[in-house]
Amino acid sequence: SIALTDITYDRLVDLRSAAMRHLLRRISAHKNQSTKNRNRLVMNHSTVIALECDYLVVGAGAAPLAFVDTLLTELPETKIVMIDKKAAPGGHWVDSYDFVRLHQPSLVYGIASKQLEGNWLKLMATQFTLPWNHRATKQELLSYFGSFVDEKIESGNLEFFPNSVYNFEEEPTDGCYSFSSNDGTVNYKVKVNHKLINGTAGECIIPSQSPLPFPVDEGIQVWTPNQVHRAKEEGKLHKSQGLKFVVLGAGKTAMDSIVYLQTTAKVKPDDIAWVIPNDVWMIRREGRGGPWDWPRMLLKKDGNFEEACKALEAVGKFTRLDPNVKPTKFRFPVISDNEVKLLQKVKTIIRRGRATAIRTDGSNVIVEFGAKPSWEAFG
C-alpha cells in the first residue's frame, strides 16, 4: 500500500491534551466571571451575554497576542475581550503536527514581555542548551501562549472566549459588536469603547485545516503530517507493512516530514518520493544568517534575486538541496546541515510543478501535473 503525505492541504483537526487543558481553564474562568459582571438574557433558547471592553481582538495567535502584550505594556489599564474559534490560544500552532518546532531561535519569536526560552540558567543546567540555540516545540509554544493568556485573565485586563466565532459581515450597531460560540448556543453583544482588531488577517494555512485543492481518487491514502505522527504513535508505520510515502511540497512542513520519516519513523529514504514544485533557497543554521541578511544583500545587488542568493550562498549563509538545480523561491526557511543531508538521501524527486490530481488505475497511484507528464508512484 502507498501512503501519500500531503504537505499543503487537508481538513482534519489534531487538538492535543494541552489545548484541552486550556479549554477547561477558559470554561472555568468564563463561569466565574459570568456570575459577577455580566448581564444575561435568555431569548429563543439562546443565551445572550452583554460585555464591554476597550478593544475587541479577534484571533489568539502569535500576532494578536503580541499586539495585546504591547497594548497592555503601553496602556496597562486597558480592558480587552479576545475571542478565537479554537479551543486554546496559539493560533496555527494548536493544529500543527506534534513534531513541529521553531526553525529559528526562540529568542526572536513570541511576546516581548515574556521569554519563550525561559530562564537561561535553568535552560543551560537542565537541558544543556544555550539560550540562542533553543527552538521551542509545539508543546512549549502552546504552554507559553496559554500561560500568557492566564496571566492577563488573572490581572483583570483580559477576558478570553475560546470556541467562539466573529462574523465580519455583520455591521456593528450603536458601537456594539456581536460574536457567538461555535455551536451558536451563546451569543455575545460587546460595547467596544475604542476599536475592533482583526487578528486573523494573514492567517496561516496548514495541512490539517485545509481541503485538498485537486481531486483524489477513492481508495488512495492521503495523510497530513498530523496523521503520520499519529500512525507512528499507534505502531502503524512498522517496516513490515511496506508503506511508501510521496511527500508533496517543498516548504518547511515538507522538510520536517521527510526528516521525521527517516529519524523517528525509521522509514528508508528509498521508500520516500518527493514532489518539489519549486526548489527553494534556505538559511543555514550553522551559517548564523538571519532575516536581515537578505534585504541587505538584495540592496547590494541592486535587487537582483539570483545574484543576491548566490552571494549569500558563497559566504555560507544560504544553502540549497541540489547544487545543480537553481532555486527560484525564498521563503526564509532555516535548516541545519544535518537536515539537508537527510533530505539529500531521498533520490526519487519529481520536479514537474504542482500536483493537479492523484489517480489510481486499481493497482498503481498516479500523480498528475496538468499539461506535464504524469508520474506513476514508485513505478
Backbone hydrogen bonds, N-H to C=O, Kabsch-Sander energy under -0.5 kcal/mol:
donor,donor_aa,acceptor,acceptor_aa,energy
3,A,244,K,-2.3
4,L,2,I,-0.6
4,L,221,Q,-2.8
5,T,3,A,-0.6
5,T,246,V,-1.3
6,D,4,L,-0.9
6,D,223,W,-2.2
7,I,5,T,-0.5
7,I,248,L,-0.8
10,D,210,S,-3.6
16,R,14,D,-0.6
20,M,16,R,-1.7
21,R,17,S,-2.3
22,H,18,A,-1.8
23,L,19,A,-2.0
24,L,20,M,-2.1
25,R,21,R,-2.0
26,R,22,H,-2.5
27,I,23,L,-2.5
28,S,24,L,-2.2
29,A,25,R,-2.7
30,H,26,R,-2.6
31,K,27,I,-2.3
32,N,28,S,-2.2
33,Q,29,A,-2.3
34,S,30,H,-2.1
35,T,31,K,-1.4
36,K,32,N,-0.5
36,K,33,Q,-0.9
37,N,33,Q,-2.4
38,R,34,S,-0.9
39,N,50,A,-0.6
40,R,38,R,-0.5
41,L,48,V,-2.0
43,M,41,L,-0.6
43,M,46,S,-2.4
46,S,43,M,-1.7
47,T,185,T,-1.8
48,V,41,L,-2.9
49,I,187,N,-2.8
50,A,39,N,-2.0
51,L,189,K,-3.0
53,C,191,K,-2.4
54,D,79,K,-2.5
55,Y,79,K,-1.7
56,L,195,K,-1.8
57,V,55,Y,-0.6
57,V,81,V,-3.0
58,V,56,L,-0.6
58,V,197,I,-2.9
59,G,57,V,-0.6
59,G,83,I,-3.2
65,L,61,G,-2.1
66,A,62,A,-1.9
67,F,63,A,-2.1
68,V,64,P,-2.4
69,D,65,L,-2.3
70,T,66,A,-2.2
71,L,67,F,-2.8
72,L,68,V,-2.5
73,T,69,D,-1.6
74,E,70,T,-2.4
75,L,71,L,-3.1
78,T,75,L,-2.1
80,I,157,N,-3.0
81,V,55,Y,-2.4
82,M,159,E,-3.0
83,I,57,V,-2.3
84,D,161,F,-1.9
90,G,60,A,-2.9
93,W,90,G,-1.7
94,V,91,G,-1.6
95,D,92,H,-0.7
96,S,92,H,-0.7
100,V,97,Y,-1.7
102,L,136,A,-2.5
106,S,134,H,-3.1
108,V,105,P,-1.4
109,Y,106,S,-1.8
114,K,111,I,-1.5
123,L,119,N,-2.3
124,M,120,W,-2.3
125,A,121,L,-2.3
126,T,122,K,-2.7
127,Q,122,K,-0.5
127,Q,123,L,-1.7
129,T,123,L,-1.2
133,N,130,L,-2.3
134,H,130,L,-0.7
134,H,131,P,-0.9
138,K,100,V,-1.4
141,L,137,T,-2.3
142,L,138,K,-2.6
143,S,139,Q,-2.1
144,Y,140,E,-2.3
145,F,141,L,-2.6
146,G,142,L,-2.4
147,S,143,S,-2.4
148,F,144,Y,-1.7
149,V,145,F,-2.1
150,D,146,G,-2.3
151,E,147,S,-2.3
152,K,148,F,-2.0
153,I,149,V,-2.1
154,E,150,D,-2.5
155,S,151,E,-1.5
156,G,152,K,-0.5
156,G,153,I,-1.1
157,N,152,K,-1.2
158,L,152,K,-1.6
159,E,80,I,-2.1
161,F,82,M,-2.7
163,N,86,K,-2.7
164,S,84,D,-2.7
165,V,180,S,-3.1
167,N,178,S,-0.6
168,F,166,Y,-0.9
170,E,167,N,-1.2
173,T,176,C,-1.8
176,C,173,T,-1.7
177,Y,190,V,-3.1
179,F,188,Y,-1.6
180,S,165,V,-2.2
181,S,186,V,-2.6
182,N,163,N,-2.9
184,G,181,S,-1.8
187,N,47,T,-3.5
188,Y,179,F,-3.2
189,K,49,I,-2.6
190,V,177,Y,-3.6
190,V,188,Y,-0.5
191,K,51,L,-2.6
191,K,189,K,-0.5
192,V,175,G,-2.1
192,V,190,V,-0.8
193,N,53,C,-2.9
193,N,191,K,-0.6
194,H,54,D,-1.7
195,K,54,D,-1.7
197,I,56,L,-3.3
198,N,196,L,-0.5
199,G,58,V,-2.2
199,G,197,I,-1.0
201,A,198,N,-0.5
203,E,200,T,-1.6
206,I,204,C,-0.6
209,Q,206,I,-1.8
210,S,10,D,-2.6
210,S,207,P,-1.3
217,D,358,I,-2.5
220,I,217,D,-1.4
221,Q,2,I,-0.7
222,V,220,I,-0.6
223,W,4,L,-3.7
223,W,221,Q,-0.5
228,V,224,T,-1.9
229,H,225,P,-2.2
230,R,226,N,-2.1
231,A,227,Q,-2.7
232,K,228,V,-2.1
233,E,229,H,-2.5
234,E,230,R,-1.9
235,G,232,K,-1.4
236,K,231,A,-3.2
238,H,235,G,-0.5
241,Q,238,H,-2.2
242,G,239,K,-1.3
244,K,1,S,-0.7
245,F,271,D,-2.9
246,V,3,A,-0.9
247,V,245,F,-0.5
247,V,273,A,-3.1
248,L,5,T,-1.7
248,L,246,V,-0.5
249,G,247,V,-0.5
249,G,275,V,-2.0
255,M,251,G,-2.2
256,D,252,K,-2.6
257,S,253,T,-2.2
258,I,254,A,-2.2
259,V,255,M,-2.3
260,Y,256,D,-2.7
261,L,257,S,-2.7
262,Q,258,I,-1.7
263,T,259,V,-2.8
264,T,260,Y,-2.1
265,A,260,Y,-2.2
267,V,261,L,-3.3
271,D,268,K,-2.1
272,I,269,P,-1.6
273,A,245,F,-3.0
274,W,348,T,-2.6
275,V,247,V,-3.0
276,I,274,W,-0.7
276,I,350,I,-2.4
281,W,329,K,-2.8
282,M,319,T,-2.4
283,I,333,P,-3.2
284,R,317,K,-2.4
285,R,335,I,-2.8
288,R,285,R,-1.2
289,G,284,R,-1.0
293,D,290,G,-1.5
294,W,290,G,-0.6
296,R,292,W,-1.4
297,M,293,D,-2.4
298,L,294,W,-2.6
299,L,295,P,-2.1
300,K,296,R,-2.0
301,K,297,M,-2.0
302,D,299,L,-1.5
303,G,298,L,-3.4
304,N,301,K,-1.7
305,F,303,G,-0.9
308,A,304,N,-2.3
309,C,305,F,-2.2
310,K,306,E,-2.3
311,A,307,E,-2.1
312,L,308,A,-1.9
313,E,309,C,-2.0
314,A,310,K,-2.2
315,V,311,A,-1.2
316,G,313,E,-1.5
317,K,312,L,-2.5
318,F,312,L,-1.3
319,T,282,M,-2.5
325,V,322,D,-1.8
328,T,279,D,-2.1
329,K,279,D,-1.3
331,R,281,W,-0.6
335,I,283,I,-2.7
340,V,336,S,-1.9
341,K,337,D,-2.0
342,L,338,N,-1.7
343,L,339,E,-2.3
344,Q,340,V,-2.3
345,K,341,K,-0.7
345,K,342,L,-0.7
346,V,343,L,-1.3
347,K,345,K,-0.7
348,T,272,I,-0.6
349,I,347,K,-1.3
350,I,274,W,-2.6
351,R,349,I,-0.6
352,R,350,I,-0.6
352,R,353,G,-0.6
353,G,276,I,-0.6
356,T,368,E,-2.8
357,A,368,E,-1.0
358,I,215,P,-2.1
359,R,366,I,-3.4
361,D,364,N,-1.4
366,I,359,R,-3.2
367,V,375,W,-3.0
368,E,357,A,-3.0
368,E,366,I,-0.5
369,F,372,K,-0.7
372,K,369,F,-1.8
375,W,367,V,-2.7
377,A,365,V,-2.7
377,A,375,W,-0.7
379,G,376,E,-2.3
